[in-house]
């Protein structure tokens, strides 16, 4: 047997991490600009980290209405 048949691995594109990273940076900038005060800026970073969950929640709420 050759080595290529033993070491087969799946090929993955992996572009989702870059898209999430750009979305995270954009969300930090957006939420940071709308925050005032220390804890509001801390919450802005948390919101930026969780923006996909907020997006899906609001899209599903809109579809259910």
PyMOL Python script that loads the backbone (N, CA, C, O; Angstrom):
from pymol import cmd

cmd.read_pdbstr("""\
ATOM      1  N   UNK A   1       0.832  -1.184   0.000  1.00  0.00           N
ATOM      2  CA  UNK A   1       0.000   0.000   0.000  1.00  0.00           C
ATOM      3  C   UNK A   1       0.871   1.239   0.000  1.00  0.00           C
ATOM      4  O   UNK A   1       1.950   1.259   0.593  1.00  0.00           O
ATOM      5  N   UNK A   2       0.396   2.258  -0.663  1.00  0.00           N
ATOM      6  CA  UNK A   2       1.154   3.500  -0.666  1.00  0.00           C
ATOM      7  C   UNK A   2       0.741   4.364   0.513  1.00  0.00           C
ATOM      8  O   UNK A   2      -0.288   4.123   1.146  1.00  0.00           O
ATOM      9  N   UNK A   3       1.543   5.361   0.798  1.00  0.00           N
ATOM     10  CA  UNK A   3       1.257   6.247   1.928  1.00  0.00           C
ATOM     11  C   UNK A   3       0.023   7.104   1.697  1.00  0.00           C
ATOM     12  O   UNK A   3      -0.621   7.525   2.657  1.00  0.00           O
ATOM     13  N   UNK A   4      -0.317   7.371   0.442  1.00  0.00           N
ATOM     14  CA  UNK A   4      -1.470   8.239   0.178  1.00  0.00           C
ATOM     15  C   UNK A   4      -2.779   7.567   0.550  1.00  0.00           C
ATOM     16  O   UNK A   4      -3.731   8.253   0.922  1.00  0.00           O
ATOM     17  N   UNK A   5      -2.856   6.241   0.461  1.00  0.00           N
ATOM     18  CA  UNK A   5      -4.104   5.580   0.830  1.00  0.00           C
ATOM     19  C   UNK A   5      -4.276   5.493   2.338  1.00  0.00           C
ATOM     20  O   UNK A   5      -5.404   5.387   2.818  1.00  0.00           O
ATOM     21  N   UNK A   6      -3.199   5.534   3.089  1.00  0.00           N
ATOM     22  CA  UNK A   6      -3.278   5.461   4.543  1.00  0.00           C
ATOM     23  C   UNK A   6      -3.644   6.801   5.169  1.00  0.00           C
ATOM     24  O   UNK A   6      -4.356   6.839   6.173  1.00  0.00           O
ATOM     25  N   UNK A   7      -3.180   7.872   4.604  1.00  0.00           N
ATOM     26  CA  UNK A   7      -3.328   9.189   5.219  1.00  0.00           C
ATOM     27  C   UNK A   7      -4.325  10.056   4.478  1.00  0.00           C
ATOM     28  O   UNK A   7      -4.022  11.196   4.124  1.00  0.00           O
ATOM     29  N   UNK A   8      -5.498   9.528   4.244  1.00  0.00           N
ATOM     30  CA  UNK A   8      -6.530  10.321   3.583  1.00  0.00           C
ATOM     31  C   UNK A   8      -7.163  11.242   4.612  1.00  0.00           C
ATOM     32  O   UNK A   8      -7.513  10.828   5.717  1.00  0.00           O
ATOM     33  N   UNK A   9      -7.298  12.481   4.224  1.00  0.00           N
ATOM     34  CA  UNK A   9      -7.947  13.445   5.112  1.00  0.00           C
ATOM     35  C   UNK A   9      -8.912  14.291   4.301  1.00  0.00           C
ATOM     36  O   UNK A   9      -8.757  14.458   3.091  1.00  0.00           O
ATOM     37  N   UNK A  10      -9.891  14.811   4.979  1.00  0.00           N
ATOM     38  CA  UNK A  10     -10.890  15.642   4.322  1.00  0.00           C
ATOM     39  C   UNK A  10     -10.297  17.012   4.011  1.00  0.00           C
ATOM     40  O   UNK A  10      -9.519  17.563   4.789  1.00  0.00           O
ATOM     41  N   UNK A  11     -10.677  17.537   2.877  1.00  0.00           N
ATOM     42  CA  UNK A  11     -10.233  18.870   2.481  1.00  0.00           C
ATOM     43  C   UNK A  11     -11.363  19.829   2.813  1.00  0.00           C
ATOM     44  O   UNK A  11     -12.500  19.650   2.378  1.00  0.00           O
ATOM     45  N   UNK A  12     -11.033  20.834   3.578  1.00  0.00           N
ATOM     46  CA  UNK A  12     -12.040  21.809   3.991  1.00  0.00           C
ATOM     47  C   UNK A  12     -11.596  23.189   3.551  1.00  0.00           C
ATOM     48  O   UNK A  12     -10.402  23.484   3.493  1.00  0.00           O
ATOM     49  N   UNK A  13     -12.562  24.024   3.243  1.00  0.00           N
ATOM     50  CA  UNK A  13     -12.238  25.365   2.754  1.00  0.00           C
ATOM     51  C   UNK A  13     -11.809  26.287   3.888  1.00  0.00           C
ATOM     52  O   UNK A  13     -10.773  26.942   3.772  1.00  0.00           O
ATOM     53  N   UNK A  14     -12.557  26.361   4.966  1.00  0.00           N
ATOM     54  CA  UNK A  14     -12.157  27.144   6.125  1.00  0.00           C
ATOM     55  C   UNK A  14     -12.316  28.640   5.977  1.00  0.00           C
ATOM     56  O   UNK A  14     -11.638  29.390   6.681  1.00  0.00           O
ATOM     57  N   UNK A  15     -13.171  29.105   5.103  1.00  0.00           N
ATOM     58  CA  UNK A  15     -13.368  30.531   4.928  1.00  0.00           C
ATOM     59  C   UNK A  15     -14.302  31.153   5.950  1.00  0.00           C
ATOM     60  O   UNK A  15     -14.378  32.377   6.056  1.00  0.00           O
ATOM     61  N   UNK A  16     -15.009  30.329   6.699  1.00  0.00           N
ATOM     62  CA  UNK A  16     -15.959  30.848   7.672  1.00  0.00           C
ATOM     63  C   UNK A  16     -15.305  31.601   8.808  1.00  0.00           C
ATOM     64  O   UNK A  16     -15.888  32.541   9.348  1.00  0.00           O
ATOM     65  N   UNK A  17     -14.104  31.203   9.178  1.00  0.00           N
ATOM     66  CA  UNK A  17     -13.406  31.898  10.252  1.00  0.00           C
ATOM     67  C   UNK A  17     -13.047  33.328   9.873  1.00  0.00           C
ATOM     68  O   UNK A  17     -13.117  34.236  10.702  1.00  0.00           O
ATOM     69  N   UNK A  18     -12.666  33.519   8.629  1.00  0.00           N
ATOM     70  CA  UNK A  18     -12.330  34.861   8.160  1.00  0.00           C
ATOM     71  C   UNK A  18     -13.584  35.738   8.112  1.00  0.00           C
ATOM     72  O   UNK A  18     -13.535  36.915   8.469  1.00  0.00           O
ATOM     73  N   UNK A  19     -14.693  35.168   7.673  1.00  0.00           N
ATOM     74  CA  UNK A  19     -15.943  35.934   7.608  1.00  0.00           C
ATOM     75  C   UNK A  19     -16.393  36.307   9.010  1.00  0.00           C
ATOM     76  O   UNK A  19     -16.804  37.443   9.246  1.00  0.00           O
ATOM     77  N   UNK A  20     -16.321  35.367   9.940  1.00  0.00           N
ATOM     78  CA  UNK A  20     -16.702  35.667  11.327  1.00  0.00           C
ATOM     79  C   UNK A  20     -15.769  36.722  11.921  1.00  0.00           C
ATOM     80  O   UNK A  20     -16.217  37.611  12.645  1.00  0.00           O
ATOM     81  N   UNK A  21     -14.473  36.625  11.617  1.00  0.00           N
ATOM     82  CA  UNK A  21     -13.513  37.606  12.130  1.00  0.00           C
ATOM     83  C   UNK A  21     -13.801  39.010  11.629  1.00  0.00           C
ATOM     84  O   UNK A  21     -13.760  39.968  12.401  1.00  0.00           O
ATOM     85  N   UNK A  22     -14.093  39.138  10.335  1.00  0.00           N
ATOM     86  CA  UNK A  22     -14.440  40.456   9.798  1.00  0.00           C
ATOM     87  C   UNK A  22     -15.754  40.961  10.387  1.00  0.00           C
ATOM     88  O   UNK A  22     -15.897  42.147  10.683  1.00  0.00           O
ATOM     89  N   UNK A  23     -16.701  40.057  10.552  1.00  0.00           N
ATOM     90  CA  UNK A  23     -17.969  40.450  11.178  1.00  0.00           C
ATOM     91  C   UNK A  23     -17.771  40.878  12.614  1.00  0.00           C
ATOM     92  O   UNK A  23     -18.425  41.814  13.076  1.00  0.00           O
ATOM     93  N   UNK A  24     -16.876  40.206  13.334  1.00  0.00           N
ATOM     94  CA  UNK A  24     -16.590  40.567  14.720  1.00  0.00           C
ATOM     95  C   UNK A  24     -15.978  41.968  14.796  1.00  0.00           C
ATOM     96  O   UNK A  24     -16.373  42.780  15.633  1.00  0.00           O
ATOM     97  N   UNK A  25     -15.017  42.243  13.920  1.00  0.00           N
ATOM     98  CA  UNK A  25     -14.383  43.565  13.921  1.00  0.00           C
ATOM     99  C   UNK A  25     -15.404  44.652  13.590  1.00  0.00           C
ATOM    100  O   UNK A  25     -15.435  45.700  14.234  1.00  0.00           O
ATOM    101  N   UNK A  26     -16.231  44.397  12.592  1.00  0.00           N
ATOM    102  CA  UNK A  26     -17.265  45.371  12.244  1.00  0.00           C
ATOM    103  C   UNK A  26     -18.261  45.580  13.362  1.00  0.00           C
ATOM    104  O   UNK A  26     -18.692  46.707  13.607  1.00  0.00           O
ATOM    105  N   UNK A  27     -18.638  44.501  14.052  1.00  0.00           N
ATOM    106  CA  UNK A  27     -19.583  44.613  15.158  1.00  0.00           C
ATOM    107  C   UNK A  27     -18.973  45.364  16.332  1.00  0.00           C
ATOM    108  O   UNK A  27     -19.663  46.144  16.988  1.00  0.00           O
ATOM    109  N   UNK A  28     -17.679  45.140  16.611  1.00  0.00           N
ATOM    110  CA  UNK A  28     -17.014  45.879  17.693  1.00  0.00           C
ATOM    111  C   UNK A  28     -17.036  47.372  17.384  1.00  0.00           C
ATOM    112  O   UNK A  28     -17.348  48.186  18.253  1.00  0.00           O
ATOM    113  N   UNK A  29     -16.708  47.726  16.155  1.00  0.00           N
ATOM    114  CA  UNK A  29     -16.709  49.142  15.778  1.00  0.00           C
ATOM    115  C   UNK A  29     -18.104  49.730  15.912  1.00  0.00           C
ATOM    116  O   UNK A  29     -18.262  50.823  16.454  1.00  0.00           O
ATOM    117  N   UNK A  30     -19.117  49.023  15.429  1.00  0.00           N
ATOM    118  CA  UNK A  30     -20.494  49.520  15.493  1.00  0.00           C
ATOM    119  C   UNK A  30     -20.961  49.691  16.932  1.00  0.00           C
ATOM    120  O   UNK A  30     -21.432  50.763  17.313  1.00  0.00           O
ATOM    121  N   UNK A  31     -20.832  48.634  17.730  1.00  0.00           N
ATOM    122  CA  UNK A  31     -21.322  48.701  19.109  1.00  0.00           C
ATOM    123  C   UNK A  31     -20.488  49.662  19.948  1.00  0.00           C
ATOM    124  O   UNK A  31     -21.024  50.307  20.849  1.00  0.00           O
ATOM    125  N   UNK A  32     -19.197  49.771  19.678  1.00  0.00           N
ATOM    126  CA  UNK A  32     -18.311  50.671  20.438  1.00  0.00           C
ATOM    127  C   UNK A  32     -18.729  52.121  20.226  1.00  0.00           C
ATOM    128  O   UNK A  32     -18.721  52.913  21.169  1.00  0.00           O
ATOM    129  N   UNK A  33     -19.093  52.473  18.996  1.00  0.00           N
ATOM    130  CA  UNK A  33     -19.494  53.844  18.695  1.00  0.00           C
ATOM    131  C   UNK A  33     -20.789  54.227  19.401  1.00  0.00           C
ATOM    132  O   UNK A  33     -21.004  55.401  19.702  1.00  0.00           O
ATOM    133  N   UNK A  34     -21.646  53.259  19.665  1.00  0.00           N
ATOM    134  CA  UNK A  34     -22.924  53.546  20.298  1.00  0.00           C
ATOM    135  C   UNK A  34     -22.891  53.391  21.815  1.00  0.00           C
ATOM    136  O   UNK A  34     -23.917  53.567  22.472  1.00  0.00           O
ATOM    137  N   UNK A  35     -21.743  53.069  22.375  1.00  0.00           N
ATOM    138  CA  UNK A  35     -21.628  52.870  23.819  1.00  0.00           C
ATOM    139  C   UNK A  35     -21.129  54.145  24.488  1.00  0.00           C
ATOM    140  O   UNK A  35     -20.365  54.919  23.913  1.00  0.00           O
ATOM    141  N   UNK A  36     -21.587  54.336  25.722  1.00  0.00           N
ATOM    142  CA  UNK A  36     -21.086  55.459  26.523  1.00  0.00           C
ATOM    143  C   UNK A  36     -20.869  54.950  27.941  1.00  0.00           C
ATOM    144  O   UNK A  36     -21.801  54.451  28.571  1.00  0.00           O
ATOM    145  N   UNK A  37     -19.673  55.069  28.434  1.00  0.00           N
ATOM    146  CA  UNK A  37     -19.343  54.577  29.763  1.00  0.00           C
ATOM    147  C   UNK A  37     -18.566  53.275  29.692  1.00  0.00           C
ATOM    148  O   UNK A  37     -18.560  52.589  28.671  1.00  0.00           O
ATOM    149  N   UNK A  38     -17.907  52.948  30.804  1.00  0.00           N
ATOM    150  CA  UNK A  38     -17.034  51.782  30.845  1.00  0.00           C
ATOM    151  C   UNK A  38     -17.786  50.482  30.625  1.00  0.00           C
ATOM    152  O   UNK A  38     -17.403  49.678  29.775  1.00  0.00           O
ATOM    153  N   UNK A  39     -18.859  50.269  31.387  1.00  0.00           N
ATOM    154  CA  UNK A  39     -19.574  49.001  31.296  1.00  0.00           C
ATOM    155  C   UNK A  39     -20.316  48.866  29.969  1.00  0.00           C
ATOM    156  O   UNK A  39     -20.532  47.752  29.491  1.00  0.00           O
ATOM    157  N   UNK A  40     -20.700  49.973  29.381  1.00  0.00           N
ATOM    158  CA  UNK A  40     -21.322  49.921  28.059  1.00  0.00           C
ATOM    159  C   UNK A  40     -20.311  49.456  27.015  1.00  0.00           C
ATOM    160  O   UNK A  40     -20.668  48.738  26.081  1.00  0.00           O
ATOM    161  N   UNK A  41     -19.044  49.864  27.171  1.00  0.00           N
ATOM    162  CA  UNK A  41     -18.013  49.412  26.240  1.00  0.00           C
ATOM    163  C   UNK A  41     -17.678  47.936  26.458  1.00  0.00           C
ATOM    164  O   UNK A  41     -17.406  47.213  25.500  1.00  0.00           O
ATOM    165  N   UNK A  42     -17.698  47.496  27.698  1.00  0.00           N
ATOM    166  CA  UNK A  42     -17.490  46.074  27.969  1.00  0.00           C
ATOM    167  C   UNK A  42     -18.625  45.265  27.337  1.00  0.00           C
ATOM    168  O   UNK A  42     -18.384  44.236  26.706  1.00  0.00           O
ATOM    169  N   UNK A  43     -19.860  45.735  27.510  1.00  0.00           N
ATOM    170  CA  UNK A  43     -21.005  45.052  26.921  1.00  0.00           C
ATOM    171  C   UNK A  43     -20.946  45.099  25.394  1.00  0.00           C
ATOM    172  O   UNK A  43     -21.417  44.169  24.739  1.00  0.00           O
ATOM    173  N   UNK A  44     -20.385  46.151  24.819  1.00  0.00           N
ATOM    174  CA  UNK A  44     -20.233  46.244  23.367  1.00  0.00           C
ATOM    175  C   UNK A  44     -19.344  45.126  22.836  1.00  0.00           C
ATOM    176  O   UNK A  44     -19.625  44.568  21.775  1.00  0.00           O
ATOM    177  N   UNK A  45     -18.284  44.793  23.552  1.00  0.00           N
ATOM    178  CA  UNK A  45     -17.408  43.695  23.128  1.00  0.00           C
ATOM    179  C   UNK A  45     -18.145  42.362  23.238  1.00  0.00           C
ATOM    180  O   UNK A  45     -17.992  41.501  22.372  1.00  0.00           O
ATOM    181  N   UNK A  46     -18.936  42.182  24.288  1.00  0.00           N
ATOM    182  CA  UNK A  46     -19.713  40.949  24.449  1.00  0.00           C
ATOM    183  C   UNK A  46     -20.736  40.828  23.317  1.00  0.00           C
ATOM    184  O   UNK A  46     -20.893  39.756  22.732  1.00  0.00           O
ATOM    185  N   UNK A  47     -21.426  41.922  23.013  1.00  0.00           N
ATOM    186  CA  UNK A  47     -22.391  41.902  21.919  1.00  0.00           C
ATOM    187  C   UNK A  47     -21.718  41.593  20.586  1.00  0.00           C
ATOM    188  O   UNK A  47     -22.269  40.864  19.761  1.00  0.00           O
ATOM    189  N   UNK A  48     -20.534  42.145  20.380  1.00  0.00           N
ATOM    190  CA  UNK A  48     -19.810  41.886  19.136  1.00  0.00           C
ATOM    191  C   UNK A  48     -19.438  40.420  19.013  1.00  0.00           C
ATOM    192  O   UNK A  48     -19.439  39.868  17.913  1.00  0.00           O
ATOM    193  N   UNK A  49     -19.121  39.788  20.128  1.00  0.00           N
ATOM    194  CA  UNK A  49     -18.775  38.365  20.118  1.00  0.00           C
ATOM    195  C   UNK A  49     -20.004  37.510  19.816  1.00  0.00           C
ATOM    196  O   UNK A  49     -19.892  36.466  19.174  1.00  0.00           O
ATOM    197  N   UNK A  50     -21.171  37.948  20.277  1.00  0.00           N
ATOM    198  CA  UNK A  50     -22.401  37.173  20.146  1.00  0.00           C
ATOM    199  C   UNK A  50     -23.308  37.650  19.018  1.00  0.00           C
ATOM    200  O   UNK A  50     -24.464  37.231  18.961  1.00  0.00           O
ATOM    201  N   UNK A  51     -22.831  38.510  18.118  1.00  0.00           N
ATOM    202  CA  UNK A  51     -23.697  39.077  17.095  1.00  0.00           C
ATOM    203  C   UNK A  51     -24.380  38.034  16.217  1.00  0.00           C
ATOM    204  O   UNK A  51     -25.515  38.273  15.804  1.00  0.00           O
ATOM    205  N   UNK A  52     -23.762  36.889  15.903  1.00  0.00           N
ATOM    206  CA  UNK A  52     -24.517  35.923  15.082  1.00  0.00           C
ATOM    207  C   UNK A  52     -25.759  35.388  15.799  1.00  0.00           C
ATOM    208  O   UNK A  52     -26.784  35.140  15.164  1.00  0.00           O
ATOM    209  N   UNK A  53     -25.671  35.212  17.101  1.00  0.00           N
ATOM    210  CA  UNK A  53     -26.828  34.729  17.854  1.00  0.00           C
ATOM    211  C   UNK A  53     -27.942  35.770  17.854  1.00  0.00           C
ATOM    212  O   UNK A  53     -29.112  35.420  17.704  1.00  0.00           O
ATOM    213  N   UNK A  54     -27.592  37.047  18.020  1.00  0.00           N
ATOM    214  CA  UNK A  54     -28.598  38.110  17.956  1.00  0.00           C
ATOM    215  C   UNK A  54     -29.235  38.161  16.565  1.00  0.00           C
ATOM    216  O   UNK A  54     -30.446  38.344  16.444  1.00  0.00           O
ATOM    217  N   UNK A  55     -28.437  38.003  15.538  1.00  0.00           N
ATOM    218  CA  UNK A  55     -28.938  38.043  14.170  1.00  0.00           C
ATOM    219  C   UNK A  55     -29.931  36.922  13.912  1.00  0.00           C
ATOM    220  O   UNK A  55     -31.015  37.166  13.384  1.00  0.00           O
ATOM    221  N   UNK A  56     -29.579  35.709  14.275  1.00  0.00           N
ATOM    222  CA  UNK A  56     -30.464  34.567  14.048  1.00  0.00           C
ATOM    223  C   UNK A  56     -31.742  34.706  14.870  1.00  0.00           C
ATOM    224  O   UNK A  56     -32.827  34.398  14.378  1.00  0.00           O
ATOM    225  N   UNK A  57     -31.627  35.163  16.103  1.00  0.00           N
ATOM    226  CA  UNK A  57     -32.803  35.338  16.960  1.00  0.00           C
ATOM    227  C   UNK A  57     -33.790  36.329  16.340  1.00  0.00           C
ATOM    228  O   UNK A  57     -34.989  36.060  16.268  1.00  0.00           O
ATOM    229  N   UNK A  58     -33.274  37.478  15.892  1.00  0.00           N
ATOM    230  CA  UNK A  58     -34.161  38.494  15.331  1.00  0.00           C
ATOM    231  C   UNK A  58     -34.716  38.078  13.965  1.00  0.00           C
ATOM    232  O   UNK A  58     -35.851  38.420  13.633  1.00  0.00           O
ATOM    233  N   UNK A  59     -33.941  37.355  13.184  1.00  0.00           N
ATOM    234  CA  UNK A  59     -34.465  36.858  11.906  1.00  0.00           C
ATOM    235  C   UNK A  59     -35.580  35.841  12.125  1.00  0.00           C
ATOM    236  O   UNK A  59     -36.595  35.873  11.429  1.00  0.00           O
ATOM    237  N   UNK A  60     -35.398  34.943  13.084  1.00  0.00           N
ATOM    238  CA  UNK A  60     -36.452  33.962  13.364  1.00  0.00           C
ATOM    239  C   UNK A  60     -37.688  34.630  13.963  1.00  0.00           C
ATOM    240  O   UNK A  60     -38.813  34.229  13.664  1.00  0.00           O
ATOM    241  N   UNK A  61     -37.491  35.633  14.794  1.00  0.00           N
ATOM    242  CA  UNK A  61     -38.638  36.362  15.351  1.00  0.00           C
ATOM    243  C   UNK A  61     -39.396  37.088  14.248  1.00  0.00           C
ATOM    244  O   UNK A  61     -40.624  37.160  14.271  1.00  0.00           O
ATOM    245  N   UNK A  62     -38.663  37.619  13.293  1.00  0.00           N
ATOM    246  CA  UNK A  62     -39.305  38.317  12.172  1.00  0.00           C
ATOM    247  C   UNK A  62     -40.075  37.335  11.289  1.00  0.00           C
ATOM    248  O   UNK A  62     -41.160  37.662  10.806  1.00  0.00           O
ATOM    249  N   UNK A  63     -39.534  36.153  11.075  1.00  0.00           N
ATOM    250  CA  UNK A  63     -40.212  35.158  10.259  1.00  0.00           C
ATOM    251  C   UNK A  63     -41.452  34.603  10.934  1.00  0.00           C
ATOM    252  O   UNK A  63     -42.421  34.247  10.263  1.00  0.00           O
ATOM    253  N   UNK A  64     -41.429  34.526  12.250  1.00  0.00           N
ATOM    254  CA  UNK A  64     -42.577  33.973  12.983  1.00  0.00           C
ATOM    255  C   UNK A  64     -43.736  34.943  13.060  1.00  0.00           C
ATOM    256  O   UNK A  64     -44.878  34.529  13.261  1.00  0.00           O
ATOM    257  N   UNK A  65     -43.463  36.228  12.903  1.00  0.00           N
ATOM    258  CA  UNK A  65     -44.535  37.230  13.019  1.00  0.00           C
ATOM    259  C   UNK A  65     -45.427  37.288  11.817  1.00  0.00           C
ATOM    260  O   UNK A  65     -46.365  38.084  11.782  1.00  0.00           O
TER     261      UNK A  65
END
""", "prot")
cmd.dss("prot")
cmd.show_as("cartoon", "prot")
cmd.util.cbc("prot")
cmd.orient("prot")
